[in-house]
Amino acid sequence: MNRTKIEDTLLKIGVPAGIKGFTYIADAIEVFEERGTDIGITKELYPAIAKRNKTTPPRVERNIRHALGVARDCRERLEVVDKYIGFTNCTNSNSLKRLHMMLKREETE
């Protein structure tokens, strides 16, 4: 999957490009592309992203949660946010997997 497409979608849903979570979410989608979505989020995904960015898994988790929260708080983009990450069951895991699934669907259309 194209990194530009991932970043464009994050901007579309309201994740500011200047926050660390933006990069970490894009990295998460790339890891899902490489390893699949059945990997452990806390045991595999966060450590992989942390290693890429020379930080810790708890910081990755917190920054992703913050970035997704910022997007959900952007009331002008409710439909787009709901399409890509949703407003129910708002865990990082569910939001990231939903974002990945929606991007994959768009890729095949």
Secondary structure, 3 states (H helix, E strand, C coil): CCHHHHHHHHHHHCCCCCCHHHHHHHHHHHHHHHHCCCCCHHHHHHHHHHHHHCCCHHHHHHHHHHHHHHHHHCHHHHHHHHHHCCCCCCCHHHHHHHHHHHHHHHHHC
